Amino acid sequence: MSSSLKDVALRAGVSPRTVSNVVNGSAPVAEQTRLRVQQAIDELGYRPNLAARSLRAGRTGIIGLAIPELHSPYFAELAGLLVEEAQRRSWTVIIDQTLGDAEAERRLLTGDGGRVMDGLVISPWALEARDLTATARALPVVLLGERSPGGLADRVAVDNVAAADEATTHLLERGRRRVAAIGLQPHLENGTAEQRAAGYRRALRRAGIEPRPAWERSVTALHRSDGARAMAELLDGGGGAGGGTGWGSGDEVPDAVFAFSDELALGALHTAHARGVRVPEDLAIVGFDDIEDGRFSHPGLTTVSPDKRQIAARALQCLADRVYSPRNELPASDLTIPHRLVVRGSTGGPGAHAR
């Protein structure tokens, strides 16, 4: 026998109205109370009557999720968490892939093709802040990433500058002084690479080290092959003022790399192994994203780990606040999600090996 809203209220020790507010996001609920209600919902297996609720409210019960790349491990993990959070609210998620194309992002934001969604969560790569502002509309939108929409939409992001600073500082504290960066993307407007580069440079300068432009490697995409290619350039002496002769040429090659994604870092690790460069003895590597692959690489990958579950939860809470606010009068939220540095073998932490 299925549980009712009243059963949940009894189990959680709250009123049915409070349970309704939690399920619908229609009114603010204290975090402790929300967690208690959610626990009761999970224990009882309560599922609202989505069809009836949607018909009454004139909503579809469908939200959109637009991400740049479906095959990206980071975005795949994040999408899975967003779907889990949506299911708790009895929402159906339609997932779209933009490939970082400005027109694709603009179409989704402006609703071309008809409005079938109650709201949209999108990670824009191509649109600039002014584009996001110009395309803002009545459909509730939550942005994932670095571009601020000028207060016209909610945004959920990590502090990329602080996270990159922490990753680079970790390398410096391990005694590394020739720290390179892989992942600049001057062709994109999303700001992620720009902010991570800023944090990297800030940490170097604080340590009295002037960044070397030739050691800041640009990439077309954040894929393993791009990281492998950039690492090969660095090991071939691409960071030296006059060229260099490759590994073993002293100051002409880096002794550490901060990669702006774990995929780039894994590509760099692959090239290092292929060249006989010992990690972490000769070269320390830090990535960003804490994807599952990095936990099984050899050695394990030190990485910046954003709280992906909290990104998903906060993004959908923002969306619920918009969807269920009758006049959508809430001020736009700009939420910074915490991160942590996970130290593994690629910088001499647990799982490091000798060769």
N, C-alpha and C positions, 0 to 999 in steps of 0.2 A: 504494500500500500504506500502510495507516494505521500511525502510530507507536505504540509501546508505552511503558509506564511505564519499562521498562528503557532504552529508547532515550533518553528524557528524562534519566534519571539519568546515562547515559554522556556525553551532550552537556554537561550541567551540571557533571560531575565530582563527583557526590555519590552517596549510596546510594539504592536504590529506596525505602527507608523514608523518607528525607528528602523525596523527591518526593511520596510519599503524604501526609506530614504537611503539605506546602504545599498540595496539592490539597484535602485534607479539612479542613485547619485543626485537625487532631486533636492537635497538639503544637506548642509554641513552636519557631520557627525564626528564626535570626539574620536581620535585615533584608537584609544583603548576600547571604546565601545564598538567601533567598526571591526576591530580584530576579533572581539568576542562574538559578534554577529556572524562574521565570516567563518569562524570556527564551527559555529552551530550549523550554518548552511552546509559546510563540508561534511560534518558528522552525519547529518540527516539526509544528505544527498538531495537537498531541495533545489528544484529548478522552476523558476517562474514560468507562467504561461506567456511565452514570448509573443505568440500570434495575437492573443487578446490584448496584451499590453500595447503592442504596436498599433493595432487598429484603434484603440481608444485614444492614443496620443498622436496619431497621424505620422508615425515613424515606421521605418522599414526593419529596424533591428539589425541593420548591416552597416559596418564601418569599413573604410578602406585603409590599407597599409601600403605605402609606396616606398620602396627601397631601391638603391642603385643597382645592386647585383644579387640575384637569388643564389648564385653559387659561392658568394663570399661567406666563409665560415662565420665571421662576426655577425653579418646581417642575418644569416640563417639561424644562428642561435638566438639573436634578438627577436626575430620574427616568431620563433617557437614560443618564447616567453610572452610576447604580446598576444598570441593566440590563446595561450593558457589564461592570461588575465581577462581576455575578452569573454572566454567561456564562462568565467565566474559571474559575468554580468549577462549571460545568455545572449551575447552578441555574436553574429557571424562575421568573419573577416574575409574580405576580398583582397588578395595580395597582388600588387602590380610591380613590374620591374621597369625602371626608367633609364638605366644604363647611363645615368648622369646627363641625359639629353635635356636641354633647356625647354624645348617645345613640349616634350612629354610631361615634364614637371609643371609647366604652365597650364596645360590642358587639364591636369588633375586638380590644380588649385582653382581654376576658373569654372570647373564643372562642365566643360564642353562634352556633349554627348548625352546630356540628361542627368538629373540628380537622382540617383538610386541609393545613395549612402546617407546615413545620419551624420557622419563626420569622417575626418581623414587624419591619419598620422603619416607624416612624410619626412623623409630624410633627403633634403635637396642638395644636390652637388653642383648644379650648373647655374642656378638663379642667384643673382646678387641680392643684397638686402633691399635695394630700391625696387627690384622686380617682385619680391615677396610682398612688399607694401602695396604695389600697384595692383597685384592680383588678389589681394585680400577680399573676401566676400562673406556672404551670410553663412555658408556652410562652416560648421566648427572645424578648425584646423589646429593640429598640434605639430610643431616642428621639432625634429630631432637634429641637433647639430649646432653649428656655430653662428649662422647668419641670423641676426636679430631682425624681426619683422617690424620694428618701429612701434611696438606696443599693440599691434593689430592682431596678434595671434600668440598663443602660448608656445613656449620653447622649453625643451628639456635637453640638457647637455652636460658634459663633464668639463672641468677646467683643464683644457689641453695645455695651456701655458705652464700651470703648476705641475701637471703630471709629467710633462717633458723635462722640466727643470729637475724634478725628483729622480727621473730615470738617468739623466746625465750626471747629476750629483752622485748617484750611486756608483757610476763608473769611475768618477774622479776619486771617490773615497776608496775605491779598490786599487788606487795607485796608477790609474791610466791617465795619460796626459795628451795622447794623440787620438782624440775622440772624433770620429766622423759621424755624419748623419745621412741616412738614406730615406728618401720619401718626399722631397719637395715636389709640388705639383703646380707650377706657375700657370698652367693652362686651365685650371679649375678656379671657381669662384666661391667654393664652400668654406674656405677659411681654416679648415682643419690642419692642413700641412703648414700653413702660414703660422698658426698659433703654436704648433709643436716645434717649429723651427725657432720661434721666438723664445720658448722655454729652454731649448737646447743652448741657444746663444747666451741667454741670461746666466745659466749655470756656469758656462765656460768663463765668461767675463768676471763673474764673482770669484772664480778661482784664479784670476789673473792670466787667463789664457785667451788670446784674441782668436775668434773663429776664423777658419781658413775657407774662403768661398769654394775652393776646388775640392774640399772634403764634404761639401754639402751636395749630395747627388740627387738630381731630379729624376723622376720616373714617370712613365706614361700612365701606369696603373699600380695598384698596391698588391701586385701578385708575386708569387714566388719567383717567376722568371725574371721579373724586373729587379727584385732584390739580388738574385744571383748575378745578373749582368752588372749592376752597380758595384757589387762586391769585387767582381773581377777587375773592373776599372780601377778601384782603389788599390787592389793588390798589385796591379801592373804599374803602380806609381802615379796614378792619376791625381793624387793629392799633393804631389811635390811641386815646389815652385818652378823647378826646371825639368819636370818629367819624372825621373827616377828609374830604377832598374828592376822594380818588383820586390817580392818578399825578400827580406834580408838586407834591404838597402837603408836600414836605420830609420831616420826620421821621415823618410819619404813615404812610409806606409803607416796606417793607423794601428794602434794597439787596442782600440775599442770602437764599437759601432752602436749607435742608437738608431734603430729602424722604426719608422712611423707606423708600422703595422706588424703583426706577428707573421703574416705571409711573407713580407719583405725580409724579416729577420730569418725565417726558415730558408729562404732562397740564399741569403748571405751565408748561413751556416752550411748549406750544401756546397757552395763554392769553396769555402774555407776547407772543408774536408777533402774536396777534390784536389786542392792545391797543397795538401799536406800541412796546412796551418792548424795548429792545435788550439782548440777552444775548451777552456778559457785561458790556457797557459800563454799563448801568443796573442790571442784576440778574444776579447770579451764582447758579448752581444746582448743587447736588450731590445725587446719588441714592445708592442702595444696592442692590447685587446684581450689577452688571455683566452685564446681559442683552444679547443681541446687538443689539436695537433701539437701545440707547444709543450703540453704535459707529457707527450710520448716521444719527443725528439731525443736525440742523443748528442750532447747532453740536453737535459730539460731546459726550456727557454725561460730566462728571466723576463718578466713582462709587466707592463702597467695593466692592472685589472679594473676596468670600470664595473660598477655594480649594475650589470645588465638587467637583473630582475627588478631592481628599483627603477631603472629607466622605463621599463615596460609598465610597471605599476603606476608610476607618477604620470606617465604620458596618458594612460587610459583614465586615470582619475581626472586629469585636466579635461579630457574629451567629454567625460560624463558630466562634469560641471557645465560644459557648454551645451551639450545635447539637451540636458534637462533643465536648463535655466530658461524660463519662458521668454525673457526679453534679452537674454545674453548680455546682461549688464555688468558681469564680473570684470574687473581689470585683468589685463593679460598677465600671466605668470611667466617668470623667467627663472627656471629651477636649475640649480647646479647639483649634479649627482656625484656622490663621493667615489673615489678610486683608491686603490692601494697598490703598492709595488710588491709583486710576488717574486722572491729571489730563488732561482734554481741554478742548475749546474753551469749554464752558459756564462755566468759571471763569478763562478767559484763557490756557489751556494750548494745546498744538498743535491747530490747526483753528479757533481763534477767528477771528472776522471782524468787520469794521467795516461800519457801515451809515450 
